[in-house]
């Protein structure tokens, strides 16, 4: 599941409009729209402001790599 899909699903499940989500999270409406449309570069602090409303947080995840790929 992508970030955009996750946010759309969570927002819909609590019956908020994009505008209402933006207001509750303290971010701009344009940011919510960009996030839900899958914009590739987003400020992670703002993503976490939205995720916090859903009880989640974005953070680093270790990716297992072969030692000869770097």
Backbone as a chain_set.jsonl record, in Angstrom:
{"seq": "XXXXXXXXXXXXXXXXXXXXXXXXXXXXXXXXXXXXXXXXXXXXXXXXXXXXXXXXXXXXXXXXXXXXXX", "coords": {"N": [[0.852, -1.172, 0.0], [0.566, 2.202, -0.82], [1.685, 5.459, 0.414], [-0.146, 7.418, -0.354], [-2.487, 5.921, -0.872], [-2.912, 4.865, 1.674], [-3.441, 7.179, 3.23], [-5.739, 8.201, 1.942], [-7.519, 6.064, 2.395], [-7.635, 5.963, 5.229], [-8.565, 8.56, 5.791], [-11.067, 8.506, 4.534], [-12.275, 6.511, 6.047], [-12.796, 7.75, 8.456], [-14.484, 9.625, 7.663], [-13.749, 12.275, 6.709], [-13.283, 15.302, 4.881], [-10.809, 16.373, 2.461], [-10.101, 18.98, 3.097], [-10.966, 19.206, 5.774], [-9.281, 17.312, 6.966], [-6.786, 18.516, 6.513], [-7.059, 20.832, 8.094], [-7.386, 19.723, 10.686], [-4.915, 18.443, 10.973], [-3.16, 20.497, 10.78], [-1.91, 21.315, 8.439], [-1.532, 22.479, 5.032], [-4.223, 22.553, 2.613], [-3.403, 22.036, 0.005], [-1.128, 20.479, 0.466], [-2.248, 18.105, 1.484], [-3.687, 17.285, -0.771], [-1.562, 16.922, -2.609], [-0.206, 14.824, -1.32], [-2.174, 12.768, -1.356], [-2.339, 12.423, -4.07], [-0.026, 11.211, -4.685], [2.448, 12.545, -4.843], [5.932, 12.655, -5.228], [7.944, 13.903, -3.695], [7.848, 14.969, -0.506], [7.442, 16.799, 2.542], [8.512, 15.175, 5.355], [7.932, 15.751, 8.02], [5.474, 17.001, 7.862], [3.944, 14.96, 6.742], [3.979, 13.233, 8.906], [2.489, 14.767, 10.71], [-0.067, 14.424, 9.722], [-0.255, 11.604, 9.782], [-0.13, 11.191, 12.53], [-2.68, 11.77, 13.434], [-3.982, 9.461, 12.799], [-2.779, 7.649, 14.412], [-0.248, 6.762, 13.691], [3.196, 6.781, 12.507], [5.709, 7.9, 10.293], [8.821, 6.522, 9.545], [12.364, 5.607, 9.436], [13.12, 2.599, 7.709], [14.791, -0.391, 7.734], [16.415, -1.725, 4.96], [17.136, -4.787, 3.643], [20.113, -5.594, 2.1], [22.329, -6.945, -0.336], [25.776, -7.274, 0.305], [27.483, -6.689, -1.78], [26.295, -4.805, -3.412], [26.67, -2.131, -2.913]], "CA": [[0.0, 0.0, 0.0], [1.337, 3.442, -0.897], [1.284, 6.494, 1.366], [-1.367, 8.078, -0.832], [-3.609, 5.001, -0.644], [-3.112, 4.777, 3.114], [-4.088, 8.398, 3.714], [-7.108, 8.236, 1.397], [-8.321, 5.054, 3.088], [-7.854, 6.381, 6.618], [-9.41, 9.751, 5.784], [-12.427, 8.062, 4.194], [-12.834, 5.696, 7.133], [-13.296, 8.629, 9.518], [-15.418, 10.53, 6.989], [-13.277, 13.651, 6.635], [-12.902, 15.824, 3.577], [-9.406, 16.751, 2.437], [-9.996, 20.251, 3.811], [-11.078, 18.928, 7.21], [-8.048, 16.633, 7.384], [-5.734, 19.529, 6.533], [-7.281, 21.681, 9.262], [-7.121, 18.958, 11.909], [-3.496, 18.102, 11.041], [-2.366, 21.718, 10.786], [-1.18, 21.445, 7.179], [-2.338, 23.095, 3.993], [-5.043, 21.705, 1.76], [-2.587, 21.611, -1.135], [-0.261, 19.382, 0.907], [-3.075, 16.885, 1.541], [-3.958, 16.891, -2.159], [-0.314, 16.383, -3.164], [0.028, 13.53, -0.673], [-3.139, 11.784, -1.859], [-2.103, 12.203, -5.495], [1.211, 10.455, -4.832], [3.633, 13.368, -5.106], [7.103, 11.888, -4.796], [8.762, 14.593, -2.69], [7.001, 15.592, 0.507], [8.092, 17.001, 3.841], [8.121, 14.075, 6.233], [7.331, 16.262, 9.243], [4.056, 17.242, 7.572], [3.318, 13.638, 6.603], [3.773, 12.725, 10.264], [1.379, 15.506, 11.334], [-1.283, 13.749, 9.269], [-0.246, 10.232, 10.296], [-0.364, 11.214, 13.966], [-4.134, 11.73, 13.638], [-4.405, 8.071, 12.624], [-2.038, 6.803, 15.343], [0.914, 6.203, 13.002], [4.33, 7.659, 12.27], [6.615, 7.453, 9.243], [10.201, 6.531, 10.011], [13.273, 4.799, 8.634], [12.943, 1.151, 7.708], [15.991, -1.035, 7.221], [16.257, -2.55, 3.763], [18.193, -5.792, 3.557], [20.821, -5.539, 0.824], [23.536, -7.746, -0.476], [26.92, -6.411, 0.59], [28.202, -6.319, -3.005], [25.527, -3.86, -4.23], [27.047, -0.745, -2.624]], "C": [[0.902, 1.24, 0.0], [0.875, 4.425, 0.182], [-0.022, 7.143, 0.946], [-2.592, 7.201, -0.595], [-3.951, 4.92, 0.842], [-3.886, 5.988, 3.633], [-5.529, 8.493, 3.214], [-8.02, 7.279, 2.155], [-8.643, 5.487, 4.518], [-8.776, 7.596, 6.688], [-10.862, 9.375, 5.508], [-13.076, 7.307, 5.343], [-13.355, 6.542, 8.285], [-14.135, 9.773, 8.95], [-15.015, 12.011, 7.064], [-13.049, 14.039, 5.183], [-11.4, 16.126, 3.625], [-9.192, 18.039, 3.233], [-10.044, 20.04, 5.321], [-9.824, 18.248, 7.738], [-6.91, 17.641, 7.494], [-5.85, 20.403, 7.78], [-6.937, 20.964, 10.552], [-5.639, 18.662, 12.085], [-2.601, 19.34, 11.096], [-1.461, 21.854, 9.57], [-2.097, 22.097, 6.152], [-3.123, 22.083, 3.178], [-4.231, 21.193, 0.574], [-1.664, 20.451, -0.76], [-1.038, 18.071, 0.943], [-3.357, 16.389, 0.129], [-2.72, 16.274, -2.804], [-0.026, 14.991, -2.609], [-0.891, 12.464, -1.25], [-2.988, 11.518, -3.353], [-0.767, 11.522, -5.752], [2.436, 11.271, -5.194], [4.846, 12.69, -4.492], [7.96, 12.58, -3.748], [7.85, 15.383, -1.757], [7.804, 15.8, 1.786], [7.582, 15.949, 4.819], [7.529, 14.567, 7.55], [5.836, 16.534, 9.047], [3.299, 15.931, 7.371], [3.024, 13.088, 7.99], [2.699, 13.494, 11.025], [0.055, 14.851, 10.961], [-1.359, 12.348, 9.859], [-0.562, 10.182, 11.784], [-1.861, 11.163, 14.282], [-4.675, 10.311, 13.564], [-3.676, 7.115, 13.57], [-0.819, 6.146, 14.724], [2.007, 7.25, 12.908], [5.189, 7.052, 11.168], [8.025, 7.541, 9.796], [11.063, 5.648, 9.139], [13.008, 3.306, 8.818], [14.186, 0.546, 7.065], [15.651, -1.904, 6.019], [17.431, -3.516, 3.708], [18.81, -5.746, 2.167], [21.983, -6.52, 0.829], [24.718, -6.802, -0.306], [27.655, -5.988, -0.687], [27.439, -5.322, -3.868], [25.909, -2.405, -3.961], [28.521, -0.552, -2.89]], "O": [[1.882, 1.302, 0.741], [-0.184, 4.25, 0.784], [-0.899, 7.391, 1.774], [-3.631, 7.698, -0.16], [-5.122, 4.909, 1.223], [-4.856, 5.846, 4.376], [-6.433, 8.829, 3.979], [-9.145, 7.628, 2.513], [-9.788, 5.389, 4.96], [-9.663, 7.659, 7.54], [-11.775, 9.868, 6.17], [-14.275, 7.441, 5.588], [-14.251, 6.115, 9.013], [-14.452, 10.742, 9.639], [-15.815, 12.874, 7.426], [-12.67, 13.208, 4.358], [-10.797, 16.133, 4.698], [-8.207, 18.165, 3.961], [-9.253, 20.627, 6.06], [-9.355, 18.566, 8.83], [-6.153, 17.62, 8.465], [-4.851, 20.68, 8.443], [-6.271, 21.529, 11.419], [-5.145, 18.629, 13.212], [-1.419, 19.238, 11.422], [-0.379, 22.435, 9.653], [-3.297, 22.245, 6.384], [-2.744, 20.917, 3.067], [-4.366, 20.032, 0.186], [-1.441, 19.547, -1.565], [-0.542, 17.042, 0.484], [-3.272, 15.19, -0.132], [-2.806, 15.238, -3.463], [0.356, 14.087, -3.353], [-0.436, 11.373, -1.595], [-3.458, 10.494, -3.849], [-0.407, 11.278, -6.904], [3.372, 10.743, -5.794], [4.787, 12.206, -3.361], [8.642, 11.905, -2.977], [7.177, 16.33, -2.165], [8.74, 15.051, 2.067], [6.383, 15.847, 5.077], [6.704, 13.873, 8.145], [5.034, 16.322, 9.957], [2.145, 15.807, 7.784], [1.949, 12.539, 8.228], [2.054, 12.925, 11.906], [-0.842, 14.74, 11.796], [-2.401, 11.945, 10.376], [-1.193, 9.234, 12.252], [-2.262, 10.575, 15.287], [-5.691, 9.989, 14.18], [-3.92, 5.909, 13.54], [-0.393, 5.084, 15.178], [1.794, 8.431, 13.183], [5.376, 5.836, 11.115], [8.383, 8.525, 10.443], [10.569, 5.011, 8.209], [12.717, 2.828, 9.914], [14.577, 0.941, 5.967], [14.722, -2.71, 6.058], [18.588, -3.098, 3.725], [18.1, -5.849, 1.167], [22.531, -6.865, 1.875], [24.658, -5.649, -0.733], [28.39, -5.001, -0.659], [27.894, -5.011, -4.969], [25.506, -1.524, -4.719], [29.043, 0.548, -2.709]]}, "num_chains": 1, "name": "protein.A"}
